[in-house]
């Protein structure tokens, strides 16, 4: 199993446990190891950044993912809506 997948999968586990800081760090490591074909790494990085209140960073992950994964842009729409709602509440 490639290293980036291990970090991405562990990030998912941390998200399940609501340990968003650890999830964020592992998602970033996953993306550092490999950005191509790492759609879930971007998603997990954006989601954990959102939960930590790193709104601009979450948006940045979404933007980069949309640029790389035009066909999957729809998958990012829901998290983008969550981020916008959080911005309005702040």
C-alpha positions as CSV (number, residue, x, y, z in Angstrom):
1,X,0.0,0.0,0.0
2,X,1.5,3.4,-1.0
3,X,2.4,5.7,1.9
4,X,0.0,8.4,0.8
5,X,-2.9,6.0,1.1
6,X,-1.9,5.1,4.6
7,X,-1.9,8.7,5.7
8,X,-5.2,9.3,3.9
9,X,-6.9,6.3,5.5
10,X,-5.6,7.2,9.0
11,X,-6.9,10.7,8.4
12,X,-10.3,9.2,7.7
13,X,-10.1,7.3,11.0
14,X,-9.2,10.5,12.9
15,X,-12.1,12.3,11.3
16,X,-14.4,9.5,12.5
17,X,-13.0,10.0,16.0
18,X,-13.4,13.8,15.7
19,X,-9.7,14.3,16.2
20,X,-9.6,16.9,13.4
21,X,-6.1,18.2,14.1
22,X,-4.5,14.7,13.7
23,X,-6.8,14.2,10.6
24,X,-5.6,17.5,9.2
25,X,-1.9,16.7,9.7
26,X,-2.3,13.2,8.1
27,X,-4.3,14.6,5.2
28,X,-1.5,17.1,4.5
29,X,1.1,14.4,4.7
30,X,-0.9,12.4,2.2
31,X,-1.0,15.3,-0.2
32,X,2.7,15.9,0.3
33,X,3.4,12.4,-0.7
34,X,1.1,12.4,-3.7
35,X,-1.4,14.9,-5.1
36,X,-2.3,13.1,-8.3
37,X,-5.1,10.6,-7.9
38,X,-5.5,11.6,-4.3
39,X,-9.0,13.0,-4.4
40,X,-9.8,11.7,-0.9
41,X,-6.7,13.4,0.5
42,X,-8.0,16.8,-0.6
43,X,-11.5,16.0,0.7
44,X,-10.1,15.0,4.1
45,X,-7.8,17.9,4.3
46,X,-10.6,20.3,3.5
47,X,-13.1,18.7,5.9
48,X,-10.6,18.6,8.8
49,X,-9.5,22.2,8.1
50,X,-13.1,23.3,8.1
51,X,-13.8,21.7,11.5
52,X,-10.7,23.3,12.9
53,X,-11.9,26.7,11.7
54,X,-9.2,27.1,9.1
55,X,-11.7,28.4,6.6
56,X,-9.3,29.9,4.0
57,X,-7.2,26.8,4.1
58,X,-10.3,24.6,3.6
59,X,-11.3,26.7,0.6
60,X,-7.8,26.4,-0.8
61,X,-7.9,22.6,-0.6
62,X,-11.3,22.7,-2.4
63,X,-10.1,25.0,-5.1
64,X,-7.0,22.9,-5.8
65,X,-9.0,19.7,-5.9
66,X,-11.6,21.2,-8.2
67,X,-8.8,22.3,-10.6
68,X,-7.3,18.8,-10.6
69,X,-10.6,16.8,-10.6
70,X,-13.0,18.6,-12.9
71,X,-15.2,15.5,-13.1
72,X,-15.6,15.3,-9.4
73,X,-16.2,19.0,-8.6
74,X,-19.8,18.1,-7.6
75,X,-18.4,16.0,-4.7
76,X,-16.9,19.2,-3.3
77,X,-20.1,21.2,-3.5
78,X,-21.5,19.9,-0.2
79,X,-18.3,20.8,1.8
80,X,-18.1,24.1,0.1
81,X,-21.7,24.9,1.3
82,X,-20.7,23.9,4.9
83,X,-17.7,26.2,4.7
84,X,-19.8,29.1,3.5
85,X,-22.3,28.5,6.4
86,X,-19.5,28.5,8.9
87,X,-18.1,31.7,7.5
88,X,-21.5,33.4,7.9
89,X,-21.7,32.2,11.5
90,X,-18.3,33.6,12.5
